[in-house]
Amino acid sequence: MKAASWERTTLGKALPIRYGKARTEKAGVVREETPVYGSSGVIDKFNRALTSGPTLIIGRKGTVGATHYSAEPCWPIDTVYFAEASEDKDLRFFKYLLDHLQLGRMDRSTAVPGLSRDDYNAKEIAIPDIDEQQNVVAEIEKQFTRLDAGVASLKRVLTALQRYRTSLLKAACEGRLVSTEAELARKENRSYETGEQLLQRILKERRQSWNGKVKYKQPALPNVADLPALPEGWAWASVDQLLLKVTDGDHQPPPQTDSGVPFLVIRNVRSSELDFSDTRFVSRQYADGVEPFRKPAKGDILYTLVGSYGMALRVTTNREFCIQRHIGVLRPHKLSPADYLSHILNSSFVFQRAKKVATGTAQLTVSLAGLRRIPIPLPPFTEQARIVAEVERRLSGIEKLEVIVNADLQRSSRLRQSVLTRAFSPT
């Protein structure tokens, strides 16, 4: 795509950049509803504009090297650089050129990410005249339009899969996923243990096996206000009734180390399995000092309590790790339906109950007391096994499709970069 007539120069000469400014009434011109740009894009509106027309914004701090094109006057803040249009420059061309150069790789800071203007100015490039710039832009945007259509379709598939996941767990909560034990017992002319009988068996076993130093404390009852009717043979139970322990991670902020025992935070439990690929670490001395009931073990259920609250994950590894206080540790009783619970805690039904008890202004937080009283629809034990098997069968299919779609999304990202490489590299 690149022609031999392109001129060799530097970014500093071809597209001089200026520092953005913190918003002030003393600069720019009066203009209502002016977009304000930070390194991540539009962040607000302002009543003045710092630029007079189309503007290219380049992330200086934070999202280093990110580019944003504004077709109208705007206000770039002090975390960005900016350049304005001129007769011999098509800013869209330079946006695509900078995206191709991936300026974020020029970050040499050690603390806060940053892009040096000296590094920017010295970067060697080749550019054509304005007519060829516009031709390059037209061809890139033609290719990107096709890619964008494909990406939009893939994202719709992901949305549909998430909706299906939600409806699947909703059906599991409502007894609509498999035949109920009551229905099967009638057909087979037999008796069965109901959810209420199972709950009483769990509570009785808990009382009888209690050997603590203090008096046995009855678990919290479920908050049953405004609950829907349950299928025949089901019962309401609280999270507290179905678990031996409901607690959270250690409350003392740990000093981090370069290696040692993994220390997981909320982002490490936000997928279908624990993510140890990007973890913090704590010392062996710290890990040994954490109270045993605050250290997750295989079979426990982790539940996010802060910010992105309401996500549950069953621990399936024997690997030792510690967690932050923003993650709950739910330890099932030996008679508790742990597999069933780990799915139901991810349902929209439980999320809505968690939402009702969440408090806070900066970050919503589900307290342990509120979590303990969240109601759980409890089917007969044998029905739970069928529900779990069906949920996991269908979730397996969903996850396989998600892997394929996400791989295609990554491929589309590589294709975008390939289009830019062809546009700005010698032929």
N, C-alpha and C positions, 0 to 999 in steps of 0.2 A: 504493500500500500504506500510505502514511503518512496518519495521521488528523490532524484540526485540533486535537485535544486535546493534542498533544505540547507539552511545556514547553521553552522556550528556556533554556539554561543554558550552562555551560562544562564541559569535561572534568574540570578540577580539582575542581569542586563535585560533579559527578555520579559520578565514579569516582576518588577520591583514590588516588594510587599511592605506594608506598614503594620505597626502594632495597633491592635484594637484598644478601646478605652472603656473604663468603667462608666456606666451610665451617669450622665449629668445634664442638668438643664442649661448649662453654659456652653455646650458644644453642639455642632450639627445644626440642623434646621427643623422647624416645627413640622411634624407630620404624624397624624393620628394612626394608630394601629400599625406601627412599624415593627417588623419582626426583629427580635434580638437574637443574635447567634452566639453560641458558645462552641467549644470544640466538638460537642456531640450533636450540634444542629440547633434548630430553633428552640429557645428556652423560655421566651416570654414575648410580650408586646410592649412598646414604649411610645411616648408622644413626641419623640424627636428621632431624626435619622442622621447617622454619621456619614453615610455615603450618599452620592447623588444619583446613582443608577445601578445597573447590574453589577454584582459584586461576587468575587470568589473568596470564600473564607477557608482558612487553613488552620487546623488545630495546632496550637503551640504548646499548651499544657493539657494534661489529662489524656484525651483521645488524640495522641500525637499523630500529625500527618493526615488526619481525616479531612476531607474536602467537602464543601457545601456550596452550591451555586444559588444565588438569589437573583431572580430576574428583576427585582425592584429594589429601591433604596432600603437600607437596613442599618442596624446598629451592631457591629462586631464588638464583643466585650474584650477585656484585657487578657483572656486566655487564648486568643487567636491572633493570627496575622490576617491581613486582607489585601486584596488588589481590586482596582476598579477597571472597567472596560475602557478601551480606546479604539480609534479607527482601525489600527493595524493588529488588534488582538481580539480574538474570539475567546472569551473566558471559558466557554464550554470545552474548547480544545485544550486549554491549559488544565482544566479540572481532570479531564481524562488522562492527560500527560502525567500529572502529579499522582493520580491513582496508579498508573503504570509504574512510576518510580518508587511507589510505596515508601513515602517519606518517613513513616514510623520506624523504619529500620535505621534511620539516621540518629535516633535517640541515643545519646551517650551519657545521660544523667544517671546518677546512682540512687537518688531518692525519688523525687517527683519527676515523672516522665516529662521530657521537654524537647523541643526542636530548636536548634540554634539557627539564628538568621545567617550567621557566617557560613555554616554548612550548607544552608539553602542557597545562598548567593553563589557559592563556589561550584555547585553541581553543574556539570557539563551536559548540554542537551543539543538537539538539532530541531529547528522549527522552519516551516515554510511560510509563504506569504499568506495574507488573510484569506484569499480565495481558496487556496489549498487547505487551510485550517478548517474552513467551513465544509469542504468536501470530506475531509477526514471525520469531522463531527457527524455529518449526515450518514456516512457508512457505519460508524460505530453505533449510532442510535438505531439504525435499521437492524443491526445484529442484536443489540440489547433489547429491542422491542420484542423480538422473537424469544429471547431468553427469559425476559420478564414474564411473558405469557406462560411459559413452561413452569417457571418458579411459582407463579400465582396458582397454577393448577396443583402443583405438588403441595403447597401450603394448604390448599383446600382439602386435599386428601388427609393431611395431618390433623386438620380441624375435625374432619368427619370421623377419623379414628378416635380422637379424644372424646367426641360426643358419644361414640359407640361404647367406649370404655366406661363413661359416666352412666349411660343407660344400662349397661351390663351390671354394674355394681348396684344400681338402683333396683333392678329386677331381683338381684340376690337378696337385698334388704327386705323386699316386699313379698318374698315367697313365690315369685313368678318364674324363676329360672328352671327349676326341676319340680318333679312331682313331690308334693308334701308327704311327710311320713304318715299324717292322718289319712290321706287319700289311699296310700298303699296299704295301710293297716286294715282299712275297711274292705278293700278288694281281696286281701289275703285272709280276712277274718281272724286277725290277731291283735294283741295289745302292743303298746309301745310306750317308751319313756318320753313324756312331754318335756318341753323346754322348761316349764316351771319345776318339774320333778328333777331335772338335771341341775337347775340352779340351786335347789334346796340340798341336793347331794353335794354340790361344790361347797356351799356354805357350811354344811355339817362337817365335812372333811376338814375344812379350814379351822373350825373351832376345835375339833378333836386333836389336831396335830399341832396346835399352838403351844410353844414352849418358851415364849418370851419372858423377860423379867418383869414386865408390866402386865396389867390386866388386859385381856383380849378386847380389842376395840371392834365393834361391828362396822363393816364397810359401809360407805355412803350409799344411800338409796338413790335410784335414778330420778331425775327430774322428769316426771311423766306428764307435765302440763301440755295440752294441745298435741298429744301424740295420735297418730293414725291407728286404725284397728289392725290387729295382727292376724295372720293366717291361723287356722285351727291348730292347736298344739304348740304354738309359740308363746314366749313370755318376754317381758321387758326386764332387763338386768342393767345395772350400772357398770361402767368400766371398772370401778373399784371392786365390785362384787366378783368379777371374773378374773381378777389378778391378785397375785401375792403381794406385789409391790408396785407402786406408782411413784416415781421420783424423777429427778433430773440429774444433769451432770454436776461436777464439782463447782462450787460457787466461788472458789478462789481463782482469779485470773492466773494461769500458769505462765512461767517464763518459757519462751520457745527456744528450742535447740535445733541444730542442723540435722541431727539424727536422733534416734531413740524410739520411743513408743508413739505411734501415730495419734494425733489429736484431731478428731473429726469435728467439723462445724456443719451448719445446715446445708451448705452446698454439696457436701459429701454424701448426703442421704436423700438427694432429690431425684434419684433415678430408681430403676427397678432393683438395683443392688448397690451395696456400699462401694463408694469410689475412693480407692486408696492412691490414685494416680497423682493427685495434687493435694497433699496433706501437710499440715503443720506437724511438729514433733515436740514431745516433752521428755524430760529426763526420766531415767529409771527411778530415781529418788522420788520425783513428783508422782509418778504412776503408782509406786508402792504405797504412797501416803493417801491415795484416794480411797474413800470408804468403799468397801466391796459392793454394797448395793447401788453405788453410783457408777460402777464400771460395767458396761454391757457385756453379756455373755451369750453364747450361742443359744438360740431359742427365744431370746428377748425380742421385744418389739420396740423400735425407736419411733418417736413421734415428735415432729417439729412443733415448737410452742410459740415462736416469735417470728414476726414478719411474714414469711411464707409458711404460715402455720397450717396444720391439718394434714400433713403427709406422714404416712406410716410405712415402716420397712422392717421386715423380719430379719434378724441377724442369723445368717447361715454359716458363718465362719468361726473357727476356734481362735483366730488371730486376736491378739490382745490389742486393745485401743482404748483411749479415753475420749470423752465428749465434752463439749461446752454446755453450760447451764441452760442454753436455749433449746436443748433437745431432751425430751422426756424418755425415761427408761421404763417400759412396761413389762413386768416379769409375770408370765402366766403361771397359774396353779397347774399341777399335773393333770387335773381334770378339766382345765379350761380349754376352750376351743381356740387354740393359738392361731392355727392356719386361717380359720374362719375370721377371727378377730382382725388379723393383719389386713385382710381384704375389706372388711366392713368399715374399718377405721379410715379407709381411703375413699369411702363413698360420699356422695353429695349429701346424703341424709346426715351423717355424722359431722360433715364439714359445716352444715347449716347450724347444728347445735353448738359446735365449737365457736362459730361466728357470734352466736348469741352471748356466750360467756367471755369472749375476748374483750380486753380492756386496754387502755393506753392511748396516747396521743401521737407520739413520734412513731412508735411501732406497736401494732396490736399484739397482745400477748394472751395466750390461753393459760390461765393459772392451773396449777396442779389440782387445786380444790374444785375448780370448774370442770376440769377434765374427768375427775373421778365420778362426777354425777351425770356425765353424758350417758343417755340411755342407749342400749344396744339391743336390737331385736334378736332374740335367742331361740333358734329352732331346736328340735330334738337332735341329739348327737349324730345319729346315723344320717339325718337329712343334711347336717352341716357338711359331712364328708362328701355327699353328692354335690352340694353347692360349690364346695372348694374345687372339686375335680372339674366341674363344668366351667367355673370362672377361669381356672388356670389353663384349660384347653383353649378357651376363646382368647384369653390374654396372650397366650403363646402366638396365636395367629396375628393378633394386633401388633405385637412386638416385632415379628418377622417383617410385616409390611412397613412398620416405622423404620426399621433398619434400611430397607430398600429405598424408601422415600428420602431419608436423610442422606444416604449415599448419593442419590441423584441430585439433591440440593448442593452437596459439596462439589459434585461434578460440574454443576452449573456455575458455581463460583470460580472453578478453575477455567471453565470456558470463557467467562468474562475476562479473566486475566489474559487468556490466550488471544482474545480479540484485541486487547490493548497492546499486547506484545507485537502482534502483526502490524498494528497501526503505527507503532513508534520504533520498530526495529528495522534494520536494513533488509531489503529483499534480495 
